Structure formats: structure tokens, C-alpha cells
Amino acid sequence: MTESASELLLRALGTVAGHAIVLDDELRVVAWTEGTEALTGPLELGVPAPRLLCGEGMERPIAEALAEGRATAASLARLGLDGESRSLRVRATPLEGGDGWLLVLSEEIDVSAGALGDGACERWGMLTRSQTMKALFRDLAKVARRDVTVLVRGESGAGKELVAHAIHLASKRSKGPFRAINCAALPPTLLESELFGHVRGAFTGAVRDNPGHFRAADGGTLFLDEIGELPLELQAKLLRVLQERSVIPVGGRDPVPVDVRIVSATNRSLREEVAEGRFRADLMYRLRVVPLFLPPLRARREDVAILVERFLARLADDERRIEHVSAGALRLLESYDWPGNVRELQNVVEHAFVMGDGPVLLESDLPPELRGEESGAARANVPPPMSAKTPEEQRIRRALERAGGHRGRAAAMLGMSRSTLWRKMRAYGLEEGEEVDDAEG
């Protein structure tokens, strides 16, 4: 075979597979497509692929698979020619006949680029330690590169709009507008006008033209939240816009071209809505070309602590700055199921910030529902049970928590002697705790 024919075959392989390396039956490099070295670093003929890709690292998924003769796909950390850390996705496939291998390589988003330490990372304003969320970040980066419609599935308050905005920021449309509208927040007639616009005089009160969200988002991204709540009559109009890439304003006649990427979101299954006759199947297929699933906060409890820290840092002002969350408070926060997800957590942190005092967020600063208690309003007309804490007992518990269980410091906070504190602790059944260190004044 002539050299030009070999080059032609490599170009063809590059066209079909992109970045690729061909190995012989002894796992040595025999050829690679143009541009592959930008991902791997310099390549040489005859170099063993396991050494090239895995080096001397302890984790050697590709090397192990090649040695065992099985196809595999794995991610590897690599240092690119520009010195930047990259995450490389390698898919290894044995050639038919068993006399060689094809390795197809692609670059993944490296979530360590947003690393904050202790396993945490932040991308597009979203903070996480969760492996599930880091996988979502990788999928999000892939989706953002292509101008396809995306359906974000997740519970209320989980951050679906943040995901939609992240897709916009990571896409080629990032310099264009990002518009968002909640399809459940407006009555059908007003929603139609807000989406598609209206002309002056189209209805009573239409004193001027309104471009609508589609035209306002031209060249950018439009986020349709709670898309499952869109009335059937508007679903038909939305489908037409997606098919024809133009809108007809309410009261207008002529279609107006629009160039908009659609990201929609729902907290329930659109397939079930279709089965129940509440959602058009043709529109569902148009909207969920790529579905992304956002996990609820209870499925990523490891994120609670870092989210609390982030919210507290934003709330800090001249009057109060919380520097520490007590162990008891953190235990309650991490064990709660968070039906309202991240939005509820943010509200709880704000409640604790406003209602508490000092530099420590205490268990007693949290809302009653997190402490397993009824609210004051619910108890207003109900006699307190015998086991209910008195205000004095609450003050003592709070002082002990602030003092880390040290009775001497707690007594000083309460303005009473240690012996008086000890007597009251016994009366309230609080004698379990740290012994007083008599050496301290």
C-alpha cells in the first residue's frame, strides 16, 4: 500500500472517529489521526499504549482492559500541550480478527478545574461535592456545545434554572440574551402574549407592541420552566414555533423569524402527562432531545454543609457574621429530607441568620420543623406537655452549646455561678456533659 493511501485512510478514520490511535497486536502505537497529539502529548511509533496513557499510575483501567483483551471506556487525567489539566475519555475496541486495537479519544470537562478543596468544585455558579452532580456538569458541558433542545427534569427548588443558565453560559450563545418564564405562573391568555408577543390593539389594554420572550431571546436561550403546565392550545403554538423557527404575535398576521435555543424544565414525567392526555407527544419529542436529570438535595447530602457555608457568607454584614455551624445544627441540617430542596435550605439558613445571635449557628436558631417541634402558632392554643422546655432551660442549653459543653464558660454567659448552673442542669436532666475544669478561672 502506498504512503498516500495510508494517509488517505488515516484522514478517513479521523473523519469518522475523530481523535484516534491504532495499536498492533502487541499494543504498540502504529498510527494516529491528525490532532490527536493535542490531547495526548507527543506520540511515537512503537510506544506501548499502556505506558503512554496510564504511565506509572496506580489506577490503570485502559492498561488492564487491553491486557485482558476486552473493550472498555474510561476517563484519564492528562496534561495537555498547553500545560492545562484535562480529562480524557478513551474508548478501546479490539479490531476484528484480534490483530490490533482502535482507541478513540475525546476531551471531557475536567471538574477539577473548579476545584475548591475537600472534594468540592464549583461550575457555573453551582457548588457541589456530589459525584452525581459532577457527572451532570460533564453532561451539561457536552450538551452545551450542540444547539439541541434540552429538558431538565428535577424537583421544585432543586436549581433547574441554574442548570438552564449554565447551558447558556457554556454554549456559543453565551453572549446573547438569556430569558426565563414560568409556564405555571400566568393564565393562558397572558402567557401566550408573554411568549409570542402581541401587537398594539390586539386586546383591551394592549396599548403598545410587545415583542414577547421568544423575540427578546433572539440569538440566545429561552428557558421554559414548568413546561408540563403549558395549556394544550399553547402547546400547539409552541410546536409550530419550534418547527418553523418563527412566531406570530397575538393580533398579528406576519411570522417573525427567531433564532432561539429552548431549554425547558419540569418536575414530573412528560411521558406520564402524554399518557394522561395532558401533553402532546410530538411536542415532548421536540423538547426532550437531550434530557438532563437534576438530583434532589436529599440525594446529595454531602452538599448541605458547603451550601450552608456559601449562603452564610452571602448573608454576612456589619451586624452579624457566622463563622461556625455547631455540630448539633449541622447534624439536623444534614439529616433533614429537604422537600423544598436547595431553595428551602437557603430559606432555613436565612431564618437562622436572622433569629440567632453571635458567630455560631446553633441548633436553637433553626426553624421548629427541623428541630422536630411545632411552630409557636401551632402551639398557641395547646397546653404545653410536661416535657416541654422552659425558657430558662432553653437558655441553658443554648449557652452550653455555644460554650462547647464547658460549664464554666456557659455559667459566665448566663451570669450565674457554676454551682447554680450545675443545680439547674440537674433539675432539667442536663447533668450529662463535660466536667468543670477547676483550674480555669
Order of alpha helices (4+ residues) and beta strands (2+ residues): alpha-beta-beta-alpha-alpha-alpha-beta-beta-beta-beta-beta-beta-alpha-beta-alpha-beta-alpha-alpha-beta-alpha-beta-beta-beta-alpha-alpha-beta-alpha-beta-alpha-alpha-beta-alpha-alpha-alpha-alpha
